[in-house]
Amino acid sequence: MNIKDRILEIVPEARFAEQGDLTATIPAESFHALAERLKNDKDTQFDFLLSLTGMDWGETLGVVYHLESTVYGHTIVLKTMTADREKPELASVTDLWRAAEFNEREVFDFFGIRFINNSDMRRLYLREDWVGYPLRKDYDDSLNPLRMTNEVTEDTTEELSVDEEGNLVNKTNVLFEDKEYVVNIGPQHPATHGVLRFRTSLEGETIKKIEPYCGYIHRGIEKMNESLTYPQTLALTDRLDYLASHQNRHAVCMCVEKAMGVEVSERVQYIRTIMDELQRIDSHLLFYSCACMDLGGLTAFFYGFRDREKILDIFEATTGGRLIQNYNTIGGVQADIHPDFVKDVKEFIAYLRPILKEYHDIFTGNIIVHQRMKGVGVLTREDAISFGATGGTGRASGWACDTRKRKPYAMYGKVDFKEIVYNEGDCFARYMVRMDEILESMKIIEQLIDNIPAGDYQVKMKPIIRVPEGNYFASVEASRGEFGVFIESHGDKFPYRMKYRSTGLPLVSAIDTITRGAKIADLIAIGATLDYVVPDIDR
């Protein structure tokens, strides 16, 4: 029995889209039962919630779920909705996928949909006294003038649940008891790697619970996209995870190109792949530097920054940017590579390969590093999949989740490289995955750099780009994991909805699980090796 037949067996009234990925619209009252069957059935095993997107379709509010099976590799898109715009309510799937915990809070924050049986229905990014839901199409931004007062931190949250008689009831859940010793870490703290705040309950030096607070750098990029043309949206992708600028843009361009049926030249595919891998090395060198600094290795910190500058020089010569890379475009790249690009890249790889041994000599083999990292902050493979913690974090927990292998794009299906997987799931494994990936990235680049074919670097596009009506999704292996782009188009020059699948939000949502029972000093090592970037989380 195929997946479509299985869904119709469970929910006969399910409606399927005629085009694109396998997409089913499910009545709200049947959704949770279907989701549970699809996750637990041995023939489907949709154990990975890739993306959860809130939607305002005018007459209805709803959610789009992108599910994937790590066992079989198949995917499905599910939609469910409610016509009640005054008190919209849908079933929570937090009991099935831990990734839904923060994602459902995000949907509540932006669309006002409350999820039944989600134990924490607070806003995720905005103040609790924010008026209205900004991603609704009828949102009135005049209701929220600039506030100069401090936000009140609540220690309780509301849960909407169903009692024995089937009635919806409000239940109050306590986050921190009055007698608990709670300290703030962040949002102004270098070891939080950005403006991220952790309220941390301690028993002596032992962590009992951590509550992350996001939104301190929230800029409303997804809302802004609704009033920007598709080429204009690209400028904002560089400012999400700025250590994955090329990769973020690559995903958006791929999604639009897929929707429009645009085939870019092989030269563009080579250039994009090389740039993506240089960006990955750039990111991992900064990871090494900051992780070393967090653990007291200041000399190693300068080593990583010194060598990262060489990549930024290569980027600048071709793209004009160092941190922000305005390079990938819909249909190609902004400009051809610099005349010295090939020479500079080859010289950099020849320089970096022996230097990496010095990195390991000065830091990796240090006994203090082993004591601070090994066996600390363990994330199991099952939890990594449930939280959707992809990238180096997932692979350090034994989950072979590399998008370049699972869903090859650009030149990744034609180059030879090893997916780095460790099984310990601790801080040291997360560190070693990234260090080993630097070698694999150099290996990929070496296979391509002398073989960049001739051809156009840009397909001729119409002045006004209109994406055909429909839903589209594309993802890449960014520096921190799978970065996805979901677009719903109504045929206009602006996206009706553009959602980014953050690589960092799953990492932060897993912090509480990873750190429970650890020491307060371990939080610094754990945060460093999770390697999240806050603007990517806050979007």
C-alpha angles and dihedrals in degrees: 000000000000124000094258092055091046091055092048089050090056098034111021091182093060114126122213129209114240097220139042127011119000100283128176130185110215127194111249094240091056099040103091094047090051093046090051092051093047091051098044102033109106091223096054108023098177093184098154120074098199099179140000115195128187116219140193109203095175103249092035140037120212153139135259116211123197109200130186136182115228088196101052103015095229122137138204138183118219127191129193131170149175129220092209105100094171096057107008113187132176135171117271120233095197089114089061104038125020088207088074093065097079096024092058090049088053091052090049090049095053103028106022095237111151117210117219111235096012101132095209117050099166123126112270102207111007130066116274089240093055111130117229134349113284101207093056112106092234095050116140110211092192088077091074114058119179109290120208096184125102118258115247114237111223123206094201135062135191125246123195109214141163120247126214091273093053096254123138112244134179116238125190117224122195117226098187128008120228091247094055120106104234125182130186119234109188156311084162100038128114094219092059086065094227140358096321123134127211120192101203128195112208136195099195102307093335120104114233098175141348125206112194119211117203134183104070091121098028112148104174095241094162090053091048090053091064090069097039129085116244094260089049093054090063093072090064096052091068089060097056106071097000089194089062099042096133092045095048091052090044090058094050093046091048091051094051092042090051091050093049097040092241116162114203121209123266088246090061091048090053093047094047092050093049092047091049091053094046086051090051091052089047090053095045092049089054089046089054092048096049095042089052092048092048089055095044101264100131096162091055088049090061092046092058094045092048093055096040088061089067090060091047089053089053091049093047094053092058106026103027090232135095108186098010113051113200092180118107113075134183102278099014141330132316096248140354119270119277115266090246095044097103093045093047094048093050091048091050093052091047088052098044100048097070091035090062088068088061089052090057093043094053099040120000096060095045113122091221090056090052092050092048096045114026113092090001124122098005117194114189122224091244092053092045090057093043092051092041090236098167131169122046092342094058094042090051087059094054097264112133094211103147108144089205088065100033097046108013116208136170106005098331094103090058103047130076117237138140124244105229111226129171125181105207095082092205134121093270092052091050089050094049094047090060095043091051091046090061088065092048092049090053089049091054092048093049091056091054109031098079094041105054103144126226118255145098119320093205134038112224106255132188116262089243115045115207117183114216115254113274146070121293135181133185132167140188136193100259125186093275102032141288111356111193135189123204119191128185109191129189091191096270130124088251124063113250087213131358117185126184119211099224117220093203103049094072090050093054093043088057095052095093092051094046098046103044108121093012125117122261090247089055090062089070093054092044094050091047094052095044084061099199122170113216102215088058089055097045097040 
